[in-house]
């Protein structure tokens, strides 16, 4: 309490009143500053832009199961397939920024889709990256009768017979297609692209000899082991944890062709930082568990947590590479 004597001057009274008001404002603000966000206090949605059973969906469901236990609230996977993940991204951009709706998607939703689709959604502008959760490598897998033993010999054969070799993909503008075009761009080869409706039919035609090779995201593992297809190498500069003896692009001296498939989590813009950081910590802990590692490994994938800053750099670098590739090779989804 501020006491004023009869001898106090008017100027002093005014100063004391100003000090008193300031003290009152600070006191009133203290409880608000001390408050913490209570999250979550209701179910959390993970929106996935692909059908149930696919790689992105399986990763999301593995995380949802673990997060339900650690967050103390149900974490629900909601599938919104369409337009290579654009529909799900649009759904999340429209969600309230309250920490109860997140997107789980391959990084291509931000690094390739904007250059392939006419859409009002621009993830790099309309969504906030939370973190990367995993990655798949792709493998150069050939029909057993193709007369090469590794990717270096494949390049030599393609250069000796321009246009005679072909590669299958899971469809126009899919990661295996983009990996194939990046390979051709980097090696200066002319190889015909044959698009299929999915990775399985593409692989089947390689096994049957109707196509020469494919950039496979992991479904060929049992067929590599049985000898139905031939593994020529890893379409990456990094060794494969599943086939550690397989040569990488780096091993064979092939530069600027590496392409892994990354997956991550995004939030609507303006979600409180405390929530994003809390979720990131819980996801990182979940990805370290043996159960999640096994679920990812079953897909031919690895848990690969990258927190927000590193994830943003990955997105920027990948976006730069893929936007230039799509423009240079005139890649479209038609």
Secondary structure, 3 states (H helix, E strand, C coil): CCCCCCCCCHHHHHHHHHHHHHHHHHHHHHHHHHCCCCCCCCCEEEEECCCCCCHHHHHHHHHHHHHHHHHCCCEEEEECCCHHHHHHHHHHHCCCCCCCEEEEEECHHHHCHHHCCCCCCCHHHHEEEEEEEEEECCEEEEECCCCCCCHHHHHHHHHHCCCCCEEEECCCCCHHHHHHHHHHHHHCCCCEEEECCCHHHHHHHHHCCCCCEEEECCCCHHHHHHCCEEEEEECCCCCCCCCCCCCEHHHHCCCCCCCCEEEEEEEECCCCHHHHHHHHHHHHHHHCCHHHHHHHHHCCEEEEEECHHHHHHHHHHHHHHHHHHHHHHCCCCC
